[in-house]
Amino acid sequence: MTKIRILWADDEIELLKPHIIFLSEKGYEVESATSGGEALDLIKESRFDIVFLDENMPGLSGLETLTSIKGISPSLPVIMITKSEEESIMEEAIGAKISDYLIKPVNPNQILLTLKKHLDTARIQSEKTTIGYQQAFRNIGMSLHNNMSFDEWEDVYKKLIYWELELEKSNDSGMGEILNDQKDEANNLFARFIEENYTSWLNDEEDSPLMSQSVFKSEVAPHIQRDGTTFLVMIDNLRLDQWQLLKPQIEEIFWVDKESTYLSILPTTTQYARNSFFAGLLPSDIEKLYPDLWLNDEDDGGKNLHEEELIANQLKRLGKETRFSYNKVLNPSFGRKVVGDINNQMNNAFNVIVYNFIDMLSHARTDTDIIKELAEDESAYRSLTVSWFDHSPLKDALKEIAQKGGKVIITTDHGSIKVTDPVKVIGDKSVNSNLRYKQGKNLSYDENEVFAIKNPKDAFLPKVNVSQSYVFTRGSSFFVYPNNYNHYVNYYRNTFQHGGISMEEMIVPLVHLSPR
């Protein structure tokens, strides 16, 4: 194994010989310099893993040397060693991108800890993460085979996300594969949990978890007050793991007052779940009460073109009739227009902003080769989401809202899952095209591979004809017709889809924010 090479620059280097001997005995290779100029010459000639740099040297000062080092090798860690604790010196050094600093006199253990902190952190953290997940694996495994409530399922899902993100940082592919297997097992058991309870929850709201049709009434409407402004920001298709990665950026702007989840209804699609959210009603009730605002799968036209009317009707039913705005952002130019209008929206008690980017990203991941390469796996998909948000008009809008004292509720209508396992289904031409659920008459499928709702009324789903039924895939499955089977399996496998039963699609974030 190649020794770690340290450059130590100090005009009193002879006094540091005991430290250098100590580091050599620990397996480090230390080269010394007695001036800033000599240090720069050595850096130009050789490779070093880290530099210890005295702040107060004659000639070229430590800070001047630091600036030159960063010009030669920007990523080379530099530890400033100083006698002074003056704030101005520290600020200047930090501004010049020192990695750390130590106050003289330093002792050998301080130096050793600093080296481990800056050179061994990744290895140490990776080992700790692996050990931590090995312990969590057993606990999660035991939980999965208990008779869990929705709250306990939420907790398991959050733990799986936590370890997925931690293992991703550690680059332990072996443990990552084990976690993926455990997540698959969890999703299969979660599907069984949903199948056993779903229709009874819809008929007994008191014993059900918070679901799409109830979120607005319980979590949004109480925060609509005439003496303030609340924004509901719905990011279509935002998964809980994506929220966890966006959270640090949002916490720079807002305090997180409450962070929770709710259960998206089936099918986990915009047409059903989001319309239900905005209407405060289940799909068959929307169809019954507002027939002009609902389109079935087989009907022509957009299926979620009446969200503003559904919101207005729900506000009226809840006694919250108030001036509000509704904006659906489908492209950056309109997003910038919304940012420019925030000042006017502050005159409303309530504003709704729908962002469709992540949903469009998941569909582009299916149809566009370059997006497939950019988001080839879960990690890349999450990373692309963070990159989008960091440069999006949505982030600018949130900053503007925070500056003007507005409150924000961030949520979504459903999530998505990467599909890998094909399931055969047969139906006529009227059957919908979604890969995670099918609805229609005379559907043919293997009952062991799907969750079937043979009487749509049981799940408050529209029923167009007598023999109509709905079937949903579980976990990472997706529907494929038998004709041209291999072509469609290869085309859709490893794409992100929604409409079925999985933790990723159904357990979604709901977050309340107030400005810092």
KEMAR-614328 format. One line per 8 residues: number of its first residue (from 1); for each residue x, y, z of C-alpha. Coordinates in steps of 0.02 Angstrom, whole numbers, plus 50000, padded with zeros to 5 digits. Layout:
REM KEMAR-614328
NUM> X/Y/Z ~ ...
REM end
This chain:
REM KEMAR-614328
1> 50000/50000/50000 ~ 50068/50173/49952 ~ 50114/50280/50101 ~ 50020/50442/50131 ~ 50136/50588/50091 ~ 50133/50743/50202 ~ 50216/50910/50166 ~ 50252/51011/50324
9> 50303/51193/50295 ~ 50370/51289/50446 ~ 50519/51404/50465 ~ 50555/51319/50634 ~ 50546/51143/50563 ~ 50690/51082/50672 ~ 50581/51104/50826 ~ 50453/50988/50747
17> 50570/50838/50724 ~ 50484/50738/50864 ~ 50317/50758/50775 ~ 50391/50706/50608 ~ 50472/50551/50688 ~ 50304/50508/50770 ~ 50214/50517/50603 ~ 50349/50413/50517
25> 50328/50278/50648 ~ 50141/50280/50612 ~ 50176/50242/50428 ~ 50166/50417/50354 ~ 50299/50491/50239 ~ 50339/50671/50289 ~ 50436/50797/50185 ~ 50479/50966/50259
33> 50500/51144/50195 ~ 50563/51297/50289 ~ 50477/51430/50184 ~ 50324/51459/50078 ~ 50428/51469/49919 ~ 50513/51301/49955 ~ 50342/51223/49991 ~ 50273/51283/49823
41> 50424/51213/49730 ~ 50399/51042/49812 ~ 50213/51042/49769 ~ 50254/51079/49587 ~ 50381/50936/49583 ~ 50293/50800/49686 ~ 50124/50737/49739 ~ 50066/50759/49918
49> 49907/50699/50005 ~ 49900/50842/50132 ~ 49996/50999/50185 ~ 50029/51066/50360 ~ 50064/51252/50337 ~ 50130/51375/50468 ~ 50030/51536/50461 ~ 50172/51651/50520
57> 50327/51626/50411 ~ 50453/51758/50354 ~ 50451/51802/50169 ~ 50300/51725/50087 ~ 50170/51715/50226 ~ 50062/51564/50263 ~ 49907/51647/50188 ~ 50001/51698/50030
65> 50071/51522/50015 ~ 49897/51450/50040 ~ 49828/51554/49896 ~ 49968/51494/49782 ~ 49944/51312/49834 ~ 49759/51322/49788 ~ 49810/51394/49619 ~ 49923/51244/49586
73> 49817/51106/49665 ~ 49641/51164/49714 ~ 49589/50998/49793 ~ 49747/50974/49900 ~ 49695/50983/50085 ~ 49789/51117/50183 ~ 49792/51123/50373 ~ 49841/51295/50438
81> 49945/51296/50598 ~ 49944/51463/50690 ~ 49988/51544/50856 ~ 49852/51674/50830 ~ 49667/51651/50859 ~ 49623/51821/50784 ~ 49455/51813/50698 ~ 49513/51910/50545
89> 49657/51788/50511 ~ 49542/51638/50530 ~ 49411/51715/50415 ~ 49543/51751/50283 ~ 49612/51574/50295 ~ 49438/51496/50286 ~ 49396/51608/50138 ~ 49552/51544/50051
97> 49484/51368/50078 ~ 49590/51290/50214 ~ 49529/51118/50261 ~ 49559/51144/50447 ~ 49671/51236/50570 ~ 49768/51195/50728 ~ 49826/51314/50866 ~ 50008/51302/50924
105> 50076/51214/51019 ~ 50011/51056/50935 ~ 50033/50882/51004 ~ 50057/50719/50904 ~ 49882/50653/50940 ~ 49803/50814/50874 ~ 49899/50792/50713 ~ 49853/50608/50699
113> 49668/50646/50725 ~ 49676/50783/50594 ~ 49752/50664/50468 ~ 49619/50533/50501 ~ 49483/50665/50489 ~ 49539/50726/50319 ~ 49615/50571/50239 ~ 49530/50422/50320
121> 49355/50492/50345 ~ 49280/50403/50194 ~ 49353/50235/50244 ~ 49305/50252/50428 ~ 49129/50311/50387 ~ 49108/50171/50260 ~ 49158/50040/50388 ~ 49043/50116/50520
129> 48899/50125/50395 ~ 48921/49942/50347 ~ 48922/49887/50529 ~ 48773/49999/50567 ~ 48669/49928/50425 ~ 48715/49750/50471 ~ 48638/49782/50642 ~ 48488/49874/50568
137> 48462/49734/50440 ~ 48416/49611/50578 ~ 48300/49735/50666 ~ 48212/49784/50505 ~ 48197/49601/50455 ~ 48112/49558/50620 ~ 47993/49707/50602 ~ 47939/49653/50428
145> 47865/49492/50494 ~ 47765/49576/50632 ~ 47586/49633/50611 ~ 47631/49815/50581 ~ 47521/49970/50578 ~ 47539/50104/50444 ~ 47644/50210/50563 ~ 47762/50063/50586
153> 47772/50038/50397 ~ 47813/50222/50379 ~ 47954/50199/50506 ~ 48024/50047/50414 ~ 48020/50140/50248 ~ 48111/50289/50324 ~ 48245/50173/50395 ~ 48269/50089/50226
161> 48288/50260/50143 ~ 48412/50315/50277 ~ 48522/50163/50251 ~ 48506/50171/50063 ~ 48572/50349/50063 ~ 48709/50308/50189 ~ 48769/50155/50093 ~ 48766/50257/49934
169> 48894/50376/50012 ~ 49004/50232/50068 ~ 49009/50149/49896 ~ 48986/49977/49974 ~ 48903/49892/49826 ~ 48890/49725/49917 ~ 48789/49796/50061 ~ 48691/49900/49937
177> 48633/49741/49850 ~ 48581/49667/50017 ~ 48480/49823/50055 ~ 48395/49815/49884 ~ 48345/49635/49920 ~ 48275/49688/50090 ~ 48180/49831/50009 ~ 48105/49710/49882
185> 48050/49596/50025 ~ 47977/49745/50118 ~ 47880/49801/49964 ~ 47805/49628/49939 ~ 47747/49625/50120 ~ 47688/49805/50109 ~ 47580/49757/49959 ~ 47501/49619/50063
193> 47468/49746/50202 ~ 47384/49865/50079 ~ 47278/49727/50002 ~ 47216/49671/50172 ~ 47166/49846/50229 ~ 47140/49963/50081 ~ 46953/49951/50049 ~ 46910/49950/50234
201> 47012/50110/50259 ~ 46912/50195/50122 ~ 46750/50150/50210 ~ 46809/50196/50386 ~ 46910/50356/50390 ~ 46933/50351/50579 ~ 47035/50190/50572 ~ 47131/50235/50415
209> 47298/50323/50392 ~ 47293/50497/50318 ~ 47252/50472/50134 ~ 47243/50580/49977 ~ 47061/50631/49996 ~ 47084/50691/50176 ~ 47251/50783/50170 ~ 47185/50951/50113
217> 47049/50957/50245 ~ 47161/50907/50391 ~ 47333/50973/50344 ~ 47306/51119/50225 ~ 47140/51206/50260 ~ 47177/51242/50446 ~ 47328/51344/50390 ~ 47229/51456/50272
225> 47205/51614/50374 ~ 47154/51789/50320 ~ 47298/51870/50417 ~ 47437/51778/50325 ~ 47484/51690/50163 ~ 47505/51503/50141 ~ 47576/51421/49984 ~ 47538/51240/49941
233> 47679/51177/49830 ~ 47639/51009/49750 ~ 47790/50931/49665 ~ 47716/50795/49556 ~ 47795/50623/49584 ~ 47909/50676/49729 ~ 47968/50524/49825 ~ 48016/50524/50008
241> 48200/50487/49968 ~ 48204/50634/49847 ~ 48132/50747/49982 ~ 48268/50691/50102 ~ 48400/50752/49979 ~ 48310/50915/49943 ~ 48283/50950/50128 ~ 48457/51024/50166
249> 48435/51155/50029 ~ 48260/51199/50087 ~ 48319/51211/50268 ~ 48434/51353/50214 ~ 48276/51453/50176 ~ 48142/51385/50294 ~ 48119/51305/50464 ~ 48041/51132/50450
257> 47894/51145/50571 ~ 47821/50973/50536 ~ 47881/50829/50429 ~ 47763/50683/50399 ~ 47691/50571/50264 ~ 47523/50519/50197 ~ 47460/50370/50096 ~ 47422/50400/49913
265> 47264/50316/49849 ~ 47259/50189/49708 ~ 47292/50206/49566 ~ 47446/50308/49613 ~ 47430/50424/49464 ~ 47394/50608/49438 ~ 47221/50575/49368 ~ 47164/50485/49525
273> 47277/50534/49670 ~ 47300/50719/49632 ~ 47119/50749/49583 ~ 47069/50664/49744 ~ 47189/50774/49844 ~ 47123/50936/49769 ~ 46940/50884/49773 ~ 46944/50811/49949
281> 46845/50666/49875 ~ 46876/50491/49811 ~ 46869/50467/49621 ~ 46693/50395/49608 ~ 46627/50536/49719 ~ 46710/50666/49607 ~ 46628/50584/49456 ~ 46460/50584/49544
289> 46465/50763/49615 ~ 46560/50849/49476 ~ 46534/50749/49315 ~ 46597/50895/49210 ~ 46764/50894/49304 ~ 46804/50708/49288 ~ 46862/50607/49139 ~ 46884/50418/49142
297> 47033/50328/49067 ~ 46943/50292/48904 ~ 46882/50472/48882 ~ 46974/50592/48766 ~ 47062/50743/48836 ~ 47173/50787/48984 ~ 47127/50700/49145 ~ 47182/50837/49266
305> 47129/50999/49182 ~ 47006/51051/49317 ~ 47114/51058/49473 ~ 47080/51241/49507 ~ 46892/51211/49504 ~ 46910/51059/49618 ~ 47010/51164/49743 ~ 46880/51303/49738
313> 46739/51179/49768 ~ 46830/51100/49916 ~ 46868/51270/49994 ~ 46684/51313/49980 ~ 46630/51150/50063 ~ 46755/51180/50204 ~ 46694/51358/50233 ~ 46863/51426/50176
321> 46803/51527/50027 ~ 46943/51650/49997 ~ 47040/51727/49857 ~ 47173/51607/49797 ~ 47288/51581/49648 ~ 47329/51421/49555 ~ 47481/51397/49443 ~ 47539/51238/49357
329> 47721/51250/49303 ~ 47764/51143/49153 ~ 47921/51234/49093 ~ 48057/51350/49162 ~ 47991/51506/49074 ~ 47822/51494/49160 ~ 47913/51451/49323 ~ 48007/51617/49310
337> 47843/51706/49277 ~ 47773/51631/49439 ~ 47927/51694/49534 ~ 47894/51868/49466 ~ 47714/51860/49527 ~ 47752/51808/49707 ~ 47731/51986/49768 ~ 47552/51991/49701
345> 47515/51818/49771 ~ 47561/51880/49945 ~ 47395/51974/49941 ~ 47303/51807/49939 ~ 47272/51701/50093 ~ 47309/51545/49990 ~ 47410/51501/49835 ~ 47438/51335/49747
353> 47591/51299/49639 ~ 47600/51131/49549 ~ 47771/51080/49482 ~ 47774/50940/49354 ~ 47961/50924/49325 ~ 47996/50761/49418 ~ 47847/50675/49337 ~ 47909/50733/49166
361> 48084/50672/49212 ~ 48019/50498/49253 ~ 47927/50490/49086 ~ 48078/50559/48993 ~ 48181/50424/49079 ~ 48074/50299/48983 ~ 48074/50384/48814 ~ 48236/50482/48798
369> 48405/50396/48781 ~ 48507/50538/48855 ~ 48396/50545/49011 ~ 48414/50356/49028 ~ 48602/50381/49039 ~ 48590/50529/49158 ~ 48470/50436/49274 ~ 48521/50257/49247
377> 48490/50203/49427 ~ 48407/50260/49588 ~ 48559/50360/49645 ~ 48573/50454/49480 ~ 48385/50484/49476 ~ 48395/50565/49649 ~ 48549/50664/49600 ~ 48463/50732/49444
385> 48315/50787/49552 ~ 48431/50883/49669 ~ 48523/50963/49522 ~ 48357/51016/49445 ~ 48295/51095/49608 ~ 48459/51186/49639 ~ 48443/51277/49473 ~ 48253/51286/49461
393> 48133/51434/49469 ~ 48049/51338/49611 ~ 48199/51369/49725 ~ 48194/51554/49678 ~ 48007/51557/49714 ~ 48033/51480/49886 ~ 48168/51608/49927 ~ 48050/51748/49875
401> 47908/51676/49980 ~ 48022/51660/50132 ~ 48086/51838/50115 ~ 47907/51902/50114 ~ 47856/51798/50265 ~ 47745/51669/50180 ~ 47718/51494/50247 ~ 47736/51341/50135
409> 47669/51164/50131 ~ 47766/51049/50016 ~ 47692/50884/49962 ~ 47657/50774/49811 ~ 47519/50666/49740 ~ 47615/50501/49724 ~ 47791/50432/49699 ~ 47866/50311/49574
417> 47966/50149/49573 ~ 48098/50074/49461 ~ 48016/49924/49377 ~ 48109/49764/49337 ~ 47987/49615/49334 ~ 47862/49594/49191 ~ 47686/49529/49226 ~ 47574/49473/49082
425> 47401/49544/49058 ~ 47275/49528/48916 ~ 47140/49654/48876 ~ 47049/49736/48731 ~ 47092/49900/48646 ~ 46997/50003/48774 ~ 47114/49953/48917 ~ 47221/50099/48981
433> 47406/50110/48939 ~ 47479/50131/49116 ~ 47610/49998/49158 ~ 47570/49985/49344 ~ 47381/49969/49339 ~ 47252/49914/49212 ~ 47066/49943/49209 ~ 46937/49880/49087
441> 46821/49736/49049 ~ 46871/49554/49022 ~ 47048/49575/49088 ~ 47149/49414/49094 ~ 47293/49395/49216 ~ 47371/49280/49346 ~ 47281/49320/49510 ~ 47438/49278/49609
449> 47535/49417/49524 ~ 47416/49564/49549 ~ 47299/49649/49671 ~ 47129/49642/49588 ~ 46979/49750/49630 ~ 46838/49663/49538 ~ 46703/49780/49601 ~ 46768/49959/49576
457> 46638/50029/49696 ~ 46728/49940/49840 ~ 46876/50057/49810 ~ 46773/50211/49761 ~ 46833/50197/49582 ~ 46725/50242/49431 ~ 46632/50097/49352 ~ 46595/50120/49168
465> 46526/49948/49128 ~ 46462/49795/49220 ~ 46616/49685/49196 ~ 46745/49820/49233 ~ 46887/49783/49355 ~ 47052/49861/49410 ~ 47215/49767/49434 ~ 47375/49835/49513
473> 47554/49775/49508 ~ 47654/49755/49668 ~ 47834/49801/49709 ~ 47941/49820/49553 ~ 47824/49730/49431 ~ 47753/49805/49271 ~ 47618/49750/49150 ~ 47662/49687/48975
481> 47549/49617/48841 ~ 47597/49444/48774 ~ 47611/49506/48594 ~ 47786/49575/48556 ~ 47824/49531/48737 ~ 48016/49534/48734 ~ 48024/49702/48645 ~ 47916/49789/48775
489> 48001/49702/48921 ~ 48170/49766/48863 ~ 48101/49939/48826 ~ 48015/49968/48994 ~ 48123/49869/49114 ~ 48224/49982/49232 ~ 48113/50133/49198 ~ 48023/50232/49334
497> 47835/50204/49335 ~ 47687/50238/49449 ~ 47508/50181/49469 ~ 47532/50025/49575 ~ 47572/49970/49752 ~ 47742/50006/49830 ~ 47810/50108/49974 ~ 47893/50224/49848
505> 47728/50262/49762 ~ 47611/50266/49911 ~ 47706/50334/50064 ~ 47739/50513/50012 ~ 47806/50671/50099 ~ 47702/50808/50179 ~ 47804/50952/50251 ~ 47757/51116/50338
513> 47882/51259/50326 ~ 47897/51433/50401 ~ 48024/51565/50347 ~ 48187/51583/50441
REM end
